Amino acid sequence: ASINYYYNSEAQKIELKFNNYNLKVTSKNPFLVLTGRYLDYSIEHQLPTSTYFYDDQIFIPLLYSFNILNKASGNNLTYEAGKILIKDKFIPEEPDTKTGFEITGISIDEKINGTLVRIKSQKRILTYTSSYKENVLKIIFRNVNSDIEKLKLSDGSGLIKNINAKNIGNDTEIEFTLGNEYTTNEVLNADGSNDILITIHNKIFSRNEEREKNKSKWEFDVVVIDAGHGGKDAGAIGVNGVKEKDINLDVALKLGKLIERDLKDVKVVYTRRNDTFVELYKRGRIANEKGGKLFISIHCNSTAKKPSDASGFEVYLLRPGRTSEAISIAERENSVIKYEENPEKYEKLTDENFILVTMAHSAYMKYSEKFSDLLNKQMTAELSISSRGIKQAGFYVLVGASMPSVLIETGFLSNKNDEKYLKSAKGQNDIAGAIFKAIENFREYYEKVMQTEQ
């Protein structure tokens, strides 16, 4: 069967025309828009990941789009999974299952600040656990059979000293013996394949004389405040028409005034001080050029459907997102690159390459984690809206900032009560005050750590 459609190659948009509905799909965008052809009907369907663009064609993640395609077509559609997987400009072949093993090998890529391990798998592994004790990182993959001999390593010279693996019942257990320089690890599914990626971070050492020589580099003397969106990019729109860009800027300016008034030896740097559009990569560059010691990006959350019951604030760290909610929020915030002259520059910051970028942030991660904890506690104590917790996702705006950094979603503009609170002077003062107190506490912690490490 064929479907009538209209495709705008310049805008990278396609509109599928069914009997009763039109379905609009935009390249690299997580929203599908379904409208009635004859009835006043329109809904937005938010995917947990964006659509893909390859060879002048738009591809949608079928698993997450199947229900809306069923509704649009008016038919009972079926599909056969696993035929082909498309990821940007890479089309992997169907896996060779003749070996009889689901996990078939391992590759190790050592970096100056950590190691990236790729576990090669023939099927998607959805369940795994990890633990670390006495220099041994143990990861158990559920319901898979592995070619054990291809996973083992002895006499490693880097961060990984030894790898041992064994099949236990229906599971595979892999043990990594690590050096004393180990700090943290992450385990996640790779996009675009069935592989598992493991990032193992190490400590970054500096000689005492170099640290003393560059002592000013470590003084807590510059805070960078990033008011999200701005100018032609309004950000989320509230139930009653409030624009996210305005809330972000109001809170940022109030926070800056508190720092300037009460922390006179700390310089405040704004990525924007008025209603202007600043490209994401420039925000990080501003922070670096001004010698920022802490980068705070201020945003408001929203759901596709308005009004909604979703409420509360969230604090985000720069790491690949672990939940569909975190991924979709990052996709929405990252989508502002569509307003930029050269959005293609960001394509390299996806998937495995993005993980390598976050590894480069490992030197600052413990400080980002500490500040996020202080911030979450302070905001919980002082705000009239509740905390949704500390989370992690891949925000482009945090990538370029070579310093401890967090992104704050201060509340949901799609929630009437949150929107009212965020728009009010009290709400904005509460938020700015809580962030300021967290900065004060973090500065005390940061300077103590710097003194002991020097």
C-alpha positions in Angstrom: 0.0 0.0 0.0 1.2 3.5 -0.7 0.7 6.7 1.4 0.3 10.2 0.0 2.9 12.5 1.5 4.5 15.9 1.1 8.3 16.2 1.8 10.2 19.5 2.3 13.8 18.6 1.8 15.1 22.0 2.7 13.3 22.0 6.1 13.7 18.2 6.5 10.0 17.8 7.2 7.5 15.2 5.9 3.7 15.2 6.2 2.0 11.8 5.8 -1.5 12.1 4.5 -3.9 9.4 5.6 -7.7 9.2 5.1 -8.6 11.1 8.3 -5.3 12.4 9.7 -2.1 14.0 8.7 1.1 13.1 10.6 3.9 15.6 10.6 7.5 14.4 11.2 10.6 16.7 11.5 14.1 15.5 11.2 16.1 15.2 14.5 13.1 16.2 16.5 11.4 14.1 19.2 7.8 15.4 18.5 5.3 13.9 16.0 2.2 16.0 15.3 -1.1 14.4 14.4 -3.8 16.6 13.0 -7.3 15.9 11.8 -8.0 16.4 8.1 -11.6 17.2 8.6 -12.0 17.6 12.3 -10.5 20.2 14.7 -8.0 17.7 16.2 -4.3 18.1 17.0 -2.0 16.3 19.4 1.8 16.2 19.9 3.4 12.8 20.6 6.8 13.0 22.2 9.3 10.2 21.5 12.0 9.3 24.0 14.5 9.9 21.2 14.7 12.1 18.1 14.0 11.0 14.6 17.0 10.2 12.3 18.0 11.8 9.0 20.0 9.7 6.5 20.5 9.9 2.8 17.8 12.6 2.4 15.3 10.5 4.3 13.7 10.8 7.7 13.4 7.7 9.9 11.3 7.4 13.0 11.9 5.0 15.9 9.1 2.5 15.1 8.9 1.0 18.6 7.9 4.4 20.1 5.8 5.5 17.1 3.7 2.4 16.4 0.6 3.4 18.3 0.3 6.8 16.7 0.9 5.3 13.3 -1.9 2.9 14.0 -4.2 5.7 14.9 -3.2 7.8 11.9 -3.7 5.0 9.4 -6.9 3.7 10.9 -5.5 0.2 10.3 -4.1 -2.6 12.4 -0.4 -2.4 11.4 2.2 -5.1 12.0 5.9 -4.9 11.7 8.9 -7.3 11.8 11.5 -6.1 14.3 15.3 -6.5 13.9 15.5 -6.3 10.1 17.8 -3.2 9.9 19.0 -0.5 12.3 19.7 3.0 11.1 21.8 5.4 13.1 22.8 8.7 11.5 25.2 7.8 8.6 25.9 4.2 9.8 23.8 1.2 8.8 25.0 -1.9 10.7 24.6 -5.3 9.1 22.4 -7.9 10.7 24.4 -9.7 13.3 26.0 -13.1 12.5 24.5 -15.5 15.0 26.3 -18.6 13.7 28.8 -18.6 16.6 26.1 -19.5 19.1 27.2 -16.8 21.5 25.3 -13.5 22.3 28.4 -11.8 23.6 31.2 -12.3 21.1 34.1 -10.1 22.1 35.5 -7.0 23.7 37.5 -3.9 22.7 39.4 -1.5 25.0 40.2 2.2 24.1 42.5 3.9 26.7 42.3 7.6 27.1 44.4 10.0 29.3 41.5 10.2 31.8 39.9 6.8 31.6 39.1 3.8 29.5 36.2 3.0 27.2 35.3 -0.7 27.0 32.9 -2.0 24.4 31.3 -5.4 25.0 30.2 -6.7 21.6 26.8 -8.3 21.7 24.6 -10.0 19.1 21.4 -9.1 21.0 20.1 -6.2 23.1 21.0 -6.7 26.8 18.4 -5.0 28.9 19.3 -6.3 32.4 22.7 -6.0 34.1 24.2 -5.1 37.5 27.5 -3.8 38.5 29.5 -3.6 41.8 33.0 -2.5 42.9 35.0 -3.8 45.8 38.7 -4.0 46.5 39.9 -2.9 43.0 37.5 -5.3 41.2 34.6 -4.1 39.1 32.1 -6.9 38.6 29.4 -6.7 36.0 26.7 -9.4 35.5 24.7 -9.5 32.3 21.4 -11.4 32.6 20.2 -14.1 30.1 23.2 -14.1 27.7 25.7 -16.6 26.7 29.3 -15.4 26.1 32.4 -16.5 24.2 34.5 -16.4 27.4 37.9 -16.8 25.9 37.4 -13.7 23.8 36.6 -11.6 26.9 39.7 -12.4 29.0 42.7 -10.2 29.4 45.9 -10.8 31.5 48.8 -8.5 32.2 47.1 -5.3 31.2 49.4 -2.2 31.3 46.7 0.5 31.7 43.9 1.2 34.1 42.6 -2.4 33.5 45.1 -4.9 34.8 43.1 -8.1 34.2 39.7 -9.3 32.8 38.2 -12.6 33.8 34.8 -13.9 32.6 32.6 -16.9 33.1 29.1 -18.1 32.2 27.0 -18.9 35.3 23.7 -20.5 34.4 22.0 -18.2 32.0 24.1 -15.2 32.9 27.6 -13.9 32.2 29.9 -12.4 34.9 32.8 -10.2 33.9 35.4 -9.1 36.4 37.7 -6.1 35.7 40.8 -5.9 38.0 41.6 -2.2 38.1 44.6 0.0 39.2 44.5 2.2 42.3 43.9 5.3 40.1 40.2 4.1 39.4 37.5 6.6 40.5 34.1 5.8 38.9 32.4 3.8 36.2 29.2 3.8 34.1 27.5 1.0 32.2 25.0 1.7 29.4 23.6 0.4 26.1 25.2 1.8 23.0 23.0 3.5 20.5 23.0 2.1 17.0 24.0 -1.4 18.0 23.4 -4.1 20.6 26.8 -3.5 22.3 27.4 -2.4 25.9 29.6 0.5 26.7 31.6 0.7 30.0 33.4 3.9 30.9 36.0 3.5 33.6 37.3 6.8 34.9 40.7 7.4 36.6 42.2 10.2 38.7 44.0 13.0 37.0 47.2 13.9 38.8 48.9 17.3 38.8 52.4 17.9 40.1 52.4 20.2 43.2 54.7 22.7 41.6 52.4 23.1 38.6 49.4 23.5 40.9 51.2 26.1 43.0 52.2 27.9 39.8 48.6 27.9 38.6 47.1 28.5 42.0 44.8 31.2 40.7 43.4 28.7 38.2 41.8 26.8 41.2 40.5 29.7 43.2 36.8 29.9 43.4 36.5 33.4 41.9 34.1 33.1 38.8 30.6 31.8 38.6 29.0 31.6 35.2 25.2 31.9 35.0 23.5 30.7 31.9 19.9 31.8 31.3 18.6 29.1 28.9 17.1 30.0 25.5 16.5 33.6 24.6 15.8 35.8 21.5 14.1 33.9 18.7 14.2 30.8 20.9 11.4 31.2 23.5 11.9 27.7 25.0 8.8 26.1 26.6 5.5 28.0 26.6 3.5 27.8 29.8 -0.2 27.0 30.2 -1.0 30.7 30.4 1.6 31.8 27.8 4.6 32.4 30.0 7.8 32.1 28.0 10.6 30.0 29.5 13.3 32.3 28.3 11.9 35.2 30.4 11.7 33.1 33.6 15.3 31.8 33.0 16.6 35.4 32.6 14.8 36.8 35.6 16.1 34.0 37.9 19.6 34.4 36.5 19.7 38.1 37.1 18.4 37.8 40.6 21.0 35.1 41.4 23.8 37.3 39.9 22.7 40.3 42.1 22.9 38.1 45.3 26.4 36.9 44.4 27.6 40.5 43.5 26.2 41.8 46.8 27.3 39.1 49.2 30.3 37.4 47.6 32.2 40.5 46.5 35.4 38.5 45.6 33.5 36.3 43.2 32.9 37.6 39.7 29.6 36.9 37.9 29.6 36.1 34.2 26.3 35.9 32.3 26.0 34.1 29.0 23.2 36.6 28.3 21.8 39.6 30.3 18.9 40.4 28.0 16.6 38.8 25.5 19.2 37.7 23.0 19.9 34.3 21.3 23.2 32.8 22.2 24.3 29.6 20.4 24.9 26.6 22.7 28.6 26.2 21.9 29.2 29.9 22.6 27.8 29.6 26.1 30.5 27.1 27.0 33.2 29.1 25.3 32.2 32.2 27.3 32.5 30.2 30.5 35.9 28.9 29.6 37.3 32.3 28.4 36.2 34.0 31.6 37.9 31.3 33.8 34.6 30.0 35.3 34.8 27.7 38.3 31.1 26.8 38.3 28.6 26.8 35.4 24.9 26.9 36.2 22.4 26.6 33.4 18.9 27.7 34.3 15.8 26.3 32.5 12.1 25.4 33.0 10.6 22.1 32.2 7.4 21.2 30.3 5.4 18.3 29.0 4.1 18.1 25.5 0.5 17.9 26.8 -0.8 21.0 28.6 -1.9 21.4 31.3 -0.3 18.4 33.1 0.1 17.2 36.6 3.9 16.9 36.3 5.5 19.2 38.9 8.8 19.9 40.6 12.4 20.8 40.0 15.3 18.7 38.8 19.0 19.0 38.8 21.0 17.5 35.9 24.6 16.3 35.5 26.3 15.8 32.2 26.2 12.1 31.5 24.4 10.0 29.0 20.7 9.8 30.0 19.6 6.5 31.7 15.8 7.0 31.5 13.5 7.9 28.6 12.3 10.9 30.5 15.9 12.3 30.9 16.6 11.6 27.3 13.5 13.4 26.1 14.3 16.4 28.2 17.8 16.6 26.9 16.5 16.2 23.3 14.1 19.1 23.9 16.8 21.4 25.4 19.3 20.3 22.7 16.8 21.0 19.9 17.5 24.7 20.1 20.4 24.1 17.7 17.8 24.3 15.0 18.0 28.1 15.4 21.7 28.2 14.8 23.5 28.8 11.5 25.5 25.6 11.6 23.7 22.9 13.7 25.6 20.2 12.0 28.6 20.9 14.3 26.8 19.1 17.1 26.3 15.8 15.3 29.7 14.6 16.5 28.5 14.9 20.1 26.2 11.9 20.0 26.4 8.3 21.2 29.9 6.9 21.7 31.6 10.2 20.9 29.4 11.9 23.4 30.5 9.4 26.0 34.1 10.3 25.3 33.2 13.9 25.8 31.7 13.1 29.2 34.9 11.2 30.1 36.8 14.4 29.5 34.6 15.9 32.2 35.6 13.3 34.7 38.1 15.7 36.3 35.2 18.0 37.3 32.5 15.3 37.9 33.0 14.9 41.7 32.6 18.7 42.1 29.5 18.7 39.8 28.0 15.8 41.9 28.8 17.7 45.2 27.2 20.9 44.0 24.2 19.1 42.6 23.7 17.5 46.0 24.0 20.8 47.9 21.7 22.5 45.4 19.0 19.8 45.6 19.0 19.9 49.4 18.9 23.7 49.5 16.1 24.0 46.9 14.1 21.2 48.7 14.3 23.2 51.9 13.4 26.6 50.5 11.1 26.1 47.5 7.3 25.7 47.5 7.6 22.9 44.8 9.1 19.5 45.4 12.3 17.9 44.2 12.2 15.3 41.4 15.8 14.4 42.2 19.3 14.6 40.7 19.4 13.1 37.3 21.8 12.8 34.3 21.4 13.5 30.6 23.4 14.7 27.6 22.9 18.4 27.4 25.0 20.1 24.7 25.2 23.3 26.7 27.2 21.5 29.5 29.6 19.9 27.0 31.7 23.0 26.3 32.1 24.1 29.9 35.4 22.8 31.2 34.4 23.2 34.9 31.9 21.8 37.4 28.5 22.3 35.8 24.8 21.6 36.3 21.6 22.3 34.6 18.5 23.1 36.6 14.9 22.6 35.5 13.2 24.9 38.0 9.7 23.6 37.5 7.0 22.7 34.9 5.5 25.5 32.9 2.9 23.0 31.7 1.6 22.8 35.3 -0.6 25.7 36.4 0.7 25.9 39.9 4.4 25.6 38.9 3.9 28.2 36.3 2.3 30.6 38.7 5.2 30.1 41.2 7.9 30.4 38.6 6.4 33.6 37.3 6.0 35.2 40.7 8.6 37.4 42.3 8.5 35.2 45.4 9.1 32.0 43.4 12.0 33.6 41.5 13.6 35.0 44.7 13.2 31.6 46.4 15.0 29.9 43.5 17.7 32.4 43.3 18.2 32.4 47.0 18.4 28.6 47.2 21.0 28.5 44.4 23.0 31.2 46.1 23.2 29.4 49.4 24.2 26.2 47.6 27.0 28.2 45.9 28.2 29.5 49.3 28.3 26.0 50.7 30.0 24.7 47.6 32.6 27.4 47.7 33.6 26.4 51.2 33.8 22.7 50.2 35.7 23.5 47.0 38.4 25.7 48.7 39.0 23.1 51.5 39.5 20.4 48.9 41.8 22.6 46.9 43.9 23.3 50.0 44.3 19.6 50.8 45.2 18.6 47.2 47.8 21.3 47.0 
